[in-house]
Amino acid sequence: MADVRTVNVVILGVGFLLIFTAFTTCGNIEQTLIKSLENDTFTGSGYHSLGIIYGVFSFSNFLAPTVVAILGPPCTMFISGILYSCYIAVFIVPSTWSFYLTSVIVGAGAAMLWTAQSHFLVENSEASTINRNTGMFWALLQCSMLFGNLYIYFAWKGSTEISERGRKNLFTTLLVTSGVGTLCFLALRKTQHQQDDMISDDEGRSLLSVPMMYKQRANTAVKDAKTEFKTILQLLSSKTILLLSSCMAYSGLELSFYSGVYGTCIGATEQFGESAKGLIGISGIVVGIGEIIGGGFFGLMCKNNRFRRTSVVFLGMVVHFVAFYLIFLSIPDDAPIVLKTSAQSTSYLTPSVSIALLCSFLLGLGDSCFNTQLYSILGCVYAEQSTPAFAIFKFIQSIFAALAFFYSGYLLLRWQLLLMVILGFTGTLCFFLVERMQNISVDTQDP
């Protein structure tokens, strides 16, 4: 019989798989979907919505640990799952005010969800099982990019316009999927250690009322949050974080591009004909395949090896630059910003399905290169301060992802690609400098 903690990790992964099957699919298609709405009163922008989500998420990360400490990880994840489901539900009967309101709410929910997930995963792991459990969870999560996008491909294949009925059917399915994922968190079981803690709490319950217990918990959580915030401020002024910040910022720009902008560009490319809308789904699947292959290989095979870490980041830069160049040549320049109609400008090369999907794969592969190695170097340099270091990473990444989503509806494709090339090159160079600093530090410590 499987260990309770292993079962918990699988249930956790399945819950995230279902919730992010709905949310990732939604983010990939929402700007294209909004263009097709036959509703003159709806003035929302998918880019702005995603920008709000990432912006609120970045700042909510500082408050989320306090909420998780008070409510506990399972309860926090259940509430967050409900917030994600509310965002999905808006697209069934869209209105501008509810669209932007749920964008703010899901941004806060995302911070709570991911903070609770990390706490729960650690609680259900030991030193000997943390790598296995993280790998199991990560593999289930990445599969979320496959199923929803596969549905999009078959549902929209051969369609030049998205009907109201098709939209409602799609988002009803996604809402049910997200709802089932949220319910999974109710099936999470307490470990023996947690049960022992509960017994201790029960023994002391005669001395403290329930409100007083929650008040004590809240006071402890606030003190811990203040301590962590001071540590974050100290790390922000360190040379290592300052150098890595450009690489973190680049990861935010390219995150917004592959998760929201590129799919919109494909859907707006008239030369793809009736297959354009269906290709958005296939593109999302191929991005996911690139993420899974890159993350699995570079995350597991290249751990704790400084030479390989720089090699992987350099490979990520090259892979992304190749993808950007092919996109520049084969996708119309006005594809990200055109409203209601397809792109009007012509590309240098005739748009090709095979090139478009190759670029999708390269975007996913390159993203996995940068993210796995950023996690690796932060875990290595800040082994004793990993929580605040990762909080800084998510903050910078999310801020720049939000910024990118806001300008994506206004800047031509060439300028968006140029910004990513400049920041990608700078970030890679700074990553190399940090590695060199760490190598020198290790060499000076050796006898």
C-alpha positions as CSV (number, residue, x, y, z in Angstrom):
1,M,0.0,0.0,0.0
2,A,1.3,3.4,-1.0
3,D,2.5,5.8,1.7
4,V,0.1,8.5,2.7
5,R,2.6,11.2,1.8
6,T,3.1,9.7,-1.7
7,V,-0.6,9.6,-2.2
8,N,-0.9,13.2,-1.2
9,V,1.8,14.3,-3.7
10,V,-0.1,12.5,-6.5
11,I,-3.4,14.0,-5.5
12,L,-1.7,17.4,-5.3
13,G,-0.3,17.0,-8.8
14,V,-3.6,15.8,-10.2
15,G,-5.4,18.9,-8.7
16,F,-2.8,21.2,-10.2
17,L,-3.0,19.3,-13.5
18,L,-6.8,19.9,-13.8
19,I,-6.8,23.5,-12.6
20,F,-4.0,24.5,-14.9
21,T,-5.4,22.6,-17.8
22,A,-8.3,25.1,-17.6
23,F,-6.2,28.2,-16.7
24,T,-3.3,27.6,-19.2
25,T,-5.7,26.9,-22.0
26,C,-7.7,30.0,-21.1
27,G,-4.6,32.2,-21.1
28,N,-3.4,30.8,-24.4
29,I,-6.6,31.6,-26.3
30,E,-8.3,34.5,-24.4
31,Q,-7.1,37.4,-26.6
32,T,-8.1,35.5,-29.7
33,L,-11.4,34.6,-28.1
34,I,-12.1,38.2,-27.1
35,K,-11.6,39.4,-30.7
36,S,-14.4,37.1,-31.8
37,L,-16.9,38.2,-29.2
38,E,-20.1,39.6,-30.8
39,N,-20.6,41.9,-27.9
40,D,-20.1,45.7,-28.3
41,T,-20.4,46.3,-24.6
42,F,-17.4,44.1,-23.7
43,T,-14.2,46.2,-23.9
44,G,-11.8,43.9,-22.0
45,S,-8.3,42.9,-23.2
46,G,-6.8,39.5,-22.7
47,Y,-3.3,41.1,-22.5
48,H,-4.4,43.5,-19.8
49,S,-6.1,40.8,-17.8
50,L,-3.0,38.6,-17.8
51,G,-1.0,41.7,-16.9
52,I,-3.2,42.4,-13.9
53,I,-3.0,38.7,-12.8
54,Y,0.8,38.7,-12.9
55,G,1.1,42.2,-11.3
56,V,-1.2,41.3,-8.4
57,F,0.5,37.9,-8.1
58,S,4.0,39.5,-7.7
59,F,3.0,41.7,-4.8
60,S,0.7,39.1,-3.2
61,N,3.6,36.7,-2.8
62,F,4.7,38.8,0.2
63,L,1.4,38.3,2.0
64,A,0.6,34.7,1.0
65,P,2.9,33.0,3.5
66,T,0.9,34.6,6.4
67,V,-2.4,33.4,4.9
68,V,-1.1,29.9,4.5
69,A,0.3,29.8,8.0
70,I,-3.2,30.8,9.4
71,L,-5.4,28.6,7.2
72,G,-3.1,25.7,6.4
73,P,-2.0,24.6,2.9
74,P,-5.1,22.3,2.0
75,C,-7.7,24.9,2.9
76,T,-5.7,27.7,1.2
77,M,-5.4,25.7,-2.0
78,F,-9.1,24.8,-2.0
79,I,-10.0,28.5,-1.7
80,S,-7.5,29.5,-4.4
81,G,-8.9,26.8,-6.7
82,I,-12.4,28.4,-6.3
83,L,-10.9,31.7,-7.3
84,Y,-9.4,30.2,-10.5
85,S,-12.7,28.6,-11.3
86,C,-14.4,32.0,-11.0
87,Y,-12.0,33.4,-13.5
88,I,-12.8,30.6,-16.0
89,A,-16.6,31.1,-15.4
90,V,-16.5,34.7,-16.5
91,F,-15.9,33.7,-20.1
92,I,-19.3,31.8,-20.2
93,V,-21.2,35.1,-19.9
94,P,-18.4,37.8,-20.3
95,S,-18.7,41.3,-18.9
96,T,-15.9,43.8,-18.6
97,W,-16.2,44.5,-14.9
98,S,-16.3,40.8,-13.8
99,F,-13.4,40.0,-16.2
100,Y,-11.1,42.5,-14.6
101,L,-12.3,41.9,-11.0
102,T,-11.6,38.2,-11.3
103,S,-8.2,39.0,-12.8
104,V,-7.3,40.8,-9.6
105,I,-8.8,38.0,-7.4
106,V,-7.0,35.2,-9.3
107,G,-3.7,37.1,-9.0
108,A,-4.0,37.0,-5.2
109,G,-5.3,33.4,-5.4
110,A,-2.3,32.3,-7.5
111,A,0.2,33.6,-4.9
112,M,-1.7,31.7,-2.1
113,L,-1.9,28.5,-4.3
114,W,1.8,28.3,-5.1
115,T,2.9,29.2,-1.6
116,A,0.6,26.6,-0.1
117,Q,1.8,24.0,-2.7
118,S,5.4,24.5,-1.8
119,H,4.6,24.2,2.0
120,F,2.5,21.1,1.4
121,L,5.1,19.4,-0.8
122,V,7.8,19.9,1.8
123,E,5.6,18.6,4.5
124,N,5.0,15.4,2.6
125,S,8.6,14.8,1.7
126,E,11.9,13.8,3.3
127,A,15.4,14.4,2.2
128,S,15.4,11.1,0.4
129,T,12.1,11.7,-1.4
130,I,12.0,15.4,-2.1
131,N,13.5,15.0,-5.6
132,R,11.2,12.2,-6.5
133,N,8.1,14.0,-5.2
134,T,9.1,17.3,-6.9
135,G,9.6,15.4,-10.2
136,M,6.2,13.6,-9.9
137,F,4.4,16.9,-9.2
138,W,6.3,18.8,-12.0
139,A,5.5,16.0,-14.6
140,L,1.8,16.1,-13.7
141,L,1.7,19.9,-13.8
142,Q,3.4,20.1,-17.3
143,C,0.8,17.8,-18.7
144,S,-1.7,20.6,-18.2
145,M,-0.3,22.2,-21.4
146,L,-1.3,19.1,-23.4
147,F,-5.0,18.2,-22.7
148,G,-6.7,21.6,-22.9
149,N,-4.8,22.6,-26.0
150,L,-5.7,19.3,-27.6
151,Y,-9.4,20.1,-27.0
152,I,-8.8,23.5,-28.7
153,Y,-7.3,21.9,-31.7
154,F,-10.2,19.5,-32.3
155,A,-12.9,22.0,-31.4
156,W,-11.6,24.9,-33.5
157,K,-10.0,23.0,-36.4
158,G,-11.4,24.4,-39.6
159,S,-13.1,27.3,-37.9
160,T,-12.3,30.9,-38.9
161,E,-14.7,32.3,-36.3
162,I,-15.5,31.1,-32.8
163,S,-19.3,30.9,-32.2
164,E,-21.0,31.8,-29.0
165,R,-22.1,28.2,-28.5
166,G,-18.6,26.9,-29.1
167,R,-17.3,29.4,-26.5
168,K,-19.8,28.4,-23.9
169,N,-19.2,24.7,-24.4
170,L,-15.5,25.2,-24.2
171,F,-15.5,27.2,-21.0
172,T,-18.2,25.1,-19.3
173,T,-15.8,22.1,-19.9
174,L,-12.9,24.1,-18.5
175,L,-15.0,25.2,-15.5
176,V,-15.9,21.6,-14.7
177,T,-12.2,20.6,-15.1
178,S,-11.1,23.3,-12.7
179,G,-13.8,22.5,-10.3
180,V,-12.8,18.8,-10.1
181,G,-9.2,19.9,-9.6
182,T,-10.3,22.1,-6.7
183,L,-12.2,19.3,-5.1
184,C,-9.1,17.1,-5.2
185,F,-7.6,19.3,-2.4
186,L,-10.4,18.1,-0.1
187,A,-9.0,14.5,-0.5
188,L,-5.6,15.4,0.9
189,R,-4.9,13.5,4.1
190,K,-2.9,14.4,7.2
191,T,0.4,12.7,7.7
192,Q,1.2,11.0,11.0
193,H,3.3,14.0,12.1
194,Q,0.4,16.4,11.4
195,Q,-1.9,14.1,13.3
196,D,0.4,14.2,16.3
197,D,0.4,18.0,16.2
198,M,-3.4,17.9,16.1
199,I,-3.4,15.7,19.3
200,S,-1.2,18.3,21.0
201,D,-3.5,21.1,19.8
202,D,-6.5,19.2,21.2
203,E,-4.8,18.8,24.6
204,G,-4.3,22.5,24.8
205,R,-7.7,23.4,23.5
206,S,-9.2,23.4,27.0
207,L,-6.9,26.3,27.9
208,L,-7.3,28.3,24.7
209,S,-10.5,29.0,22.8
210,V,-10.5,28.5,19.0
211,P,-10.4,32.2,18.2
212,M,-7.4,32.6,20.6
213,M,-5.6,29.7,18.8
214,Y,-6.1,31.4,15.4
215,K,-5.0,34.7,16.9
216,Q,-1.8,33.1,18.2
217,R,-1.2,31.5,14.8
218,A,-1.7,34.8,13.0
219,N,0.7,36.6,15.4
220,T,3.4,34.0,14.8
221,A,2.8,34.2,11.0
222,V,3.1,38.0,11.0
223,K,6.4,37.8,12.9
224,D,7.8,35.3,10.5
225,A,6.6,37.4,7.5
226,K,8.4,40.5,8.9
227,T,11.6,38.6,9.4
228,E,11.4,37.2,5.9
229,F,10.7,40.6,4.4
230,K,13.8,42.0,6.1
231,T,15.8,39.2,4.6
232,I,14.4,39.9,1.1
233,L,15.4,43.6,1.4
234,Q,18.9,42.5,2.4
235,L,19.2,40.1,-0.6
236,L,17.9,42.7,-3.0
237,S,20.9,44.8,-2.4
238,S,23.4,41.9,-2.9
239,K,25.5,41.8,-6.0
240,T,24.4,38.3,-7.0
241,I,20.7,39.2,-7.0
242,L,21.3,42.4,-8.8
243,L,23.1,40.6,-11.5
244,L,20.6,37.8,-11.8
245,S,17.7,40.2,-11.8
246,S,18.2,40.8,-15.6
247,C,17.9,37.1,-16.2
248,M,14.9,36.8,-14.0
249,A,13.3,39.8,-15.9
250,Y,14.0,38.1,-19.2
251,S,12.2,34.9,-18.0
252,G,9.2,37.1,-17.3
253,L,9.2,38.6,-20.8
254,E,9.5,35.3,-22.6
255,L,6.9,33.8,-20.2
256,S,4.3,36.3,-21.4
257,F,5.3,35.8,-25.0
258,Y,5.0,32.0,-25.2
259,S,2.0,31.8,-22.9
260,G,-0.2,34.5,-24.4
261,V,1.2,36.5,-27.3
262,Y,2.5,33.8,-29.6
263,G,-0.7,31.9,-29.7
264,T,-2.6,35.1,-30.5
265,C,-0.1,35.8,-33.4
266,I,-0.7,32.4,-34.9
267,G,-4.5,32.8,-34.7
268,A,-4.3,36.2,-36.4
269,T,-2.1,35.0,-39.3
270,E,-4.5,34.9,-42.3
271,Q,-2.2,32.7,-44.4
272,F,-2.8,29.7,-42.1
273,G,-6.4,29.8,-43.4
274,E,-9.0,27.7,-41.6
275,S,-6.4,25.9,-39.6
276,A,-5.2,29.1,-37.8
277,K,-7.5,28.9,-34.7
278,G,-6.9,25.1,-34.3
279,L,-3.1,25.7,-34.6
280,I,-3.3,27.8,-31.3
281,G,-4.0,24.5,-29.5
282,I,-1.3,22.5,-31.3
283,S,1.2,25.3,-30.6
284,G,0.4,25.2,-26.9
285,I,0.9,21.4,-26.9
286,V,4.3,21.7,-28.6
287,V,5.4,24.4,-26.2
288,G,4.5,22.0,-23.4
289,I,6.5,19.2,-25.0
290,G,9.5,21.5,-25.2
291,E,9.1,22.4,-21.5
292,I,8.8,18.7,-20.5
293,I,11.8,17.6,-22.5
294,G,14.0,20.5,-21.4
295,G,12.9,20.5,-17.8
296,G,13.2,16.7,-17.5
297,F,16.7,16.6,-19.1
298,F,18.3,19.8,-17.8
299,G,16.6,19.7,-14.4
300,L,17.5,16.1,-13.5
301,M,20.6,15.4,-15.5
302,C,22.5,18.7,-14.9
303,K,21.9,19.3,-11.2
304,N,24.7,20.9,-9.1
305,N,27.2,21.2,-12.0
306,R,28.3,24.8,-12.6
307,F,29.9,24.2,-16.0
308,R,26.7,22.6,-17.3
309,R,24.6,25.3,-15.8
310,T,26.2,28.0,-17.9
311,S,26.1,25.7,-20.9
312,V,22.4,25.2,-20.5
313,V,21.7,28.9,-20.1
314,F,23.7,29.6,-23.3
315,L,21.8,26.9,-25.1
316,G,18.6,28.5,-23.9
317,M,19.6,31.9,-25.3
318,V,20.6,30.4,-28.7
319,V,17.4,28.4,-28.9
320,H,15.3,31.4,-28.1
321,F,17.2,33.7,-30.5
322,V,16.7,31.2,-33.4
323,A,13.0,31.1,-32.5
324,F,12.7,34.9,-32.4
325,Y,14.4,35.2,-35.8
326,L,12.1,32.6,-37.4
327,I,9.1,34.3,-35.9
328,F,10.3,37.7,-37.1
329,L,10.6,36.3,-40.7
330,S,7.4,34.2,-40.8
331,I,4.8,36.0,-38.7
332,P,3.1,39.3,-39.8
333,D,4.4,42.3,-37.8
334,D,1.0,43.5,-36.7
335,A,-0.3,40.0,-35.6
336,P,-0.1,40.7,-31.8
337,I,-2.0,44.0,-32.0
338,V,-4.6,43.6,-34.7
339,L,-8.2,43.8,-33.5
340,K,-11.3,41.9,-34.8
341,T,-9.6,41.1,-38.2
342,S,-6.6,39.1,-39.2
343,A,-3.1,40.6,-39.6
344,Q,-2.9,43.1,-42.5
345,S,0.8,43.2,-43.0
346,T,2.8,40.6,-44.8
347,S,5.8,38.6,-43.4
348,Y,9.2,38.2,-45.1
349,L,8.6,34.5,-45.6
350,T,5.4,32.7,-46.3
351,P,3.9,31.6,-43.0
352,S,4.5,27.9,-42.5
353,V,2.8,25.5,-40.1
354,S,6.0,23.5,-39.6
355,I,8.1,26.6,-38.8
356,A,5.4,28.0,-36.5
357,L,5.3,24.7,-34.5
358,L,9.1,24.5,-34.5
359,C,9.2,27.9,-32.9
360,S,6.7,26.8,-30.3
361,F,8.9,23.9,-29.4
362,L,12.0,26.1,-29.2
363,L,10.2,28.6,-27.0
364,G,9.2,25.8,-24.5
365,L,12.7,24.3,-24.6
366,G,14.5,27.6,-24.1
367,D,12.1,28.6,-21.2
368,S,13.0,25.3,-19.4
369,C,16.7,26.0,-19.9
370,F,16.5,29.4,-18.1
371,N,14.0,28.4,-15.4
372,T,15.7,25.2,-14.3
373,Q,19.1,26.9,-14.1
374,L,17.8,29.9,-12.3
375,Y,16.3,27.6,-9.7
376,S,19.5,25.7,-9.5
377,I,21.8,28.7,-9.0
378,L,19.5,30.3,-6.4
379,G,19.3,27.0,-4.5
380,C,23.1,26.7,-4.6
381,V,24.0,30.3,-3.7
382,Y,21.2,30.8,-1.1
383,A,20.9,27.3,0.3
384,E,20.1,28.8,3.8
385,Q,17.9,31.6,2.5
386,S,16.1,29.8,-0.4
387,T,12.6,31.0,0.5
388,P,13.3,34.7,0.3
389,A,15.6,34.2,-2.8
390,F,12.8,32.3,-4.7
391,A,10.3,35.0,-3.6
392,I,12.5,37.7,-5.2
393,F,12.7,35.5,-8.4
394,K,9.0,35.1,-8.6
395,F,8.5,38.8,-7.9
396,I,10.8,40.1,-10.6
397,Q,9.6,37.5,-13.1
398,S,5.9,38.3,-12.5
399,I,6.5,42.1,-12.6
400,F,8.1,41.9,-16.0
401,A,5.5,39.4,-17.3
402,A,2.8,41.8,-16.3
403,L,4.7,44.7,-18.0
404,A,5.0,42.6,-21.2
405,F,1.4,41.7,-21.3
406,F,0.4,45.4,-21.0
407,Y,2.7,46.5,-23.9
408,S,1.9,43.4,-26.1
409,G,-1.3,45.0,-27.3
410,Y,0.4,48.1,-28.6
411,L,3.9,47.2,-29.8
412,L,4.5,45.6,-33.2
413,L,6.0,42.1,-33.1
414,R,9.5,43.2,-34.2
415,W,9.9,45.6,-31.2
416,Q,8.7,42.9,-28.8
417,L,11.2,40.5,-30.2
418,L,14.0,43.1,-30.0
419,L,13.3,43.8,-26.4
420,M,13.6,40.1,-25.6
421,V,16.8,39.8,-27.5
422,I,18.4,42.7,-25.7
423,L,17.3,41.5,-22.2
424,G,18.0,37.9,-23.0
425,F,21.6,38.6,-24.0
426,T,22.1,40.9,-21.0
427,G,20.6,38.3,-18.7
428,T,22.8,35.5,-20.0
429,L,25.9,37.6,-19.7
430,C,25.0,38.4,-16.1
431,F,24.3,34.8,-15.3
432,F,27.8,33.9,-16.6
433,L,29.3,36.6,-14.3
434,V,27.5,35.2,-11.2
435,E,28.8,31.7,-12.1
436,R,32.3,33.1,-12.4
437,M,31.9,34.8,-9.0
438,Q,30.8,31.5,-7.4
439,N,33.6,29.5,-9.0
440,I,36.2,32.0,-7.6
441,S,34.5,31.9,-4.2
442,V,34.7,28.1,-4.2
443,D,38.3,28.1,-5.3
444,T,39.4,30.5,-2.6
445,Q,37.7,28.3,0.0
446,D,39.5,25.1,-1.1
447,P,42.6,24.3,1.0
